[in-house]
Amino acid sequence: MAKKVQFVETVLRDANQSLIATRLPFEKFEPMLQTIDKAGYYAAECWGGATFDVCLRYLNEDPWERLRKIRKAMPNTKLQMLLRGQNVLGYSHYPDDFVKLFVQKAVENGMDVIRIFDALNDVKNLKVAMEATVNAGAIASGTISYTTSPVHTHAKYVEMVKELKEMGASTICIKDMAGIMGPQEAYDLVSAIKDAVDMPIDLHTHSTTGLAFMTYLKAVEAGCDIIDTAISPFSGGTSQPATETLAYALRQLGYEVELNDECTTKMADYFKGIRDEFVADGTLMPKAMATDTQCLTYQVPGGMLSNLLSQLKQMNALDKFDEALAETPKVRADLGYPPLVTPTSQMVGVQAVRNVLDGERYKTVSKEIKAYCRGEYGTTPAPINAEIKAKILGDEKELEGRYADTLAPIVEDTRKKLEGIARSDEDVLSYIAFPNLAEKFFEERKAKEENEVTYTIVEA
C-alpha cells in the first residue's frame, strides 16, 4: 500500500509572513477559505508567529476575531498556529498563568494544532505550553528548531524528541527556519527520529537556499509524514516550496496525496492576483523571491539578512555588510550556538553589526544580550564563551533554574487594571502580549463603534 503524505498549507501565515511581512488582511483571503477547507490539507497554518502583532500594529484587526472567522469558514480542516514556548507570541518570557490562559483561549477560539518551539531548544521553556495544549484537548506538536553546529548532533535531537514525547507531544515538527537542511541531513535525521519514536513527523523548511524540494523528497523517503508547503503564487524564495509541485512529484513517485487539484488550482488562480497587488505596491520585493545560498555559509535566515541590511542602511554603513555577515557566525559561536530563530536571530544580528561598527567586539551590548548571558532565555546549546560572558555581565549574577519561575502571575492584576476597557479574557491577553498596540486598538474600536451608532441615528 502506498504511503500517504499529508500537507500543511502556509499561505495564511508563514508564506505571507516570509514574503510580505504578514501584511495579508483577512478580507483579502476570506473568499478562498471555503476552497482551502475543501482541498484536503492535514492543517492550515493561519495564526501565531507574527500574525498577532501585525494584526494589531498594522492591519487594525482583532487577532482573536480573525481566528474565529477563519474557524467558522473552515469547519473541516485543522487550524494550526506557531507558539514560541514561554515567549508565546512575544520576544521575552511571560509568567506561566499567561501562557496557560493564552493556550486555553486559542483552543476555545478554534485552534486545533499548536506547534511549540523554543529558540534555544530548551525543553524547560516548552513544558508549560505543551501541558496547557494537551489539557485544552488540542494537538501539541513538539518542535525542534533545526540548526547545525558542533553541538547539534542527531543524537541530541533524538534525545529532545523523547523528552517532547514524555511531555505529551502528539507529533514532532522539525523546523528548519533558515532552509539550510540538505537532503542527506533530512534523510538521516528523520530516520533517526523514526527509529527512536513511533510518532508522525512534520518537516518545515524554506526555499531560501534552493534545497527545499530535494530535502522534502528525501525526508518523505525516510518516513516523514507531513510537509509544509505554500500555494504556488506565495511559494519560493524565503517562503515554502509550492504545494502543487510537491503533490505532483510525490504522486509520480508512488505516494498517496489526498489534495484536491481543482481546489489548489482555484487557490493558485486567486492568490496570483493577490501577489500581483503586493508586487505593485512594493511590499513583495524581488529579493524575497530569490535563492540565496549565503545562508549555507553563514546560517543567516532570509528575514535576518534583510534586518542586517536595513540596520546598516540606517547607519549609512552598507559598505560594512560583508564584514557584519562574516561576524554573525562568530557571535553565534561565542553565545553557545543558539539556533537563529526569533528572538535569538535578531539578538545575534544586532550584536554582529555593533561589533563591526564599534571596531571592538562586545564594546556595547543590548539589554537582551545581557539577559541572555544571565540565563533568562534558557540553557544555551553549548556554554557561552567564558571571557565574553565575564566582559558582558561584570559582577551580575547568573540565573539558576527557569526564568519564568521568577515571574509573578500577571493575568488577575491585568484583568483589574482593564476593568471597563477589556471586554473579554482575549482582550486581556492581547494587552499583556502587546500593551501599547492593544490599548490603541481598544480606543480605535470604541471610536469606530461610537461613529457607527451616530451614523445609524442620523440615518434613521
Secondary structure, DSSP 4 states (H G I P E B T S, - for coil): -PPB-EEEE-TTTHHHHHHHTT---HHHHGGGHHHHHHTT-SEEEEEETTHHHHIIIII---HHHHHHHHHHH-TTSEEEEEE-GGGTTSSS---HHHHHHHHHHHHHTT--EEEE--TT--GGGTHHHHHHHHHTTPEEEEEEE---STT--HHHHHHHHHHHHHTT-SEEEEE-TTS---HHHHHHHHHHHHHH----EEEE--STTS-HHHHHHHHHHTT--EEEEB-GGG-STTSPPBHHHHHHHHHHTT-B----HHHHHHHHHHHHHHHHHHHHTTSS-HHHHS--THHHHH---HHHHHHHHHHHHHTT-GGGHHHHHHHHHHHHHHTT---S-TTHHHHHHHHHHHHHHHTSTTSS--HHHHHHHHTTT---SSPPPHHHHHHHHTTPPPP-S-GGGGSPP-HHHHHHHTTTT--SHHHHHHHHHSHHHHHHHHHHHHHHHHHHHHHHHHH-
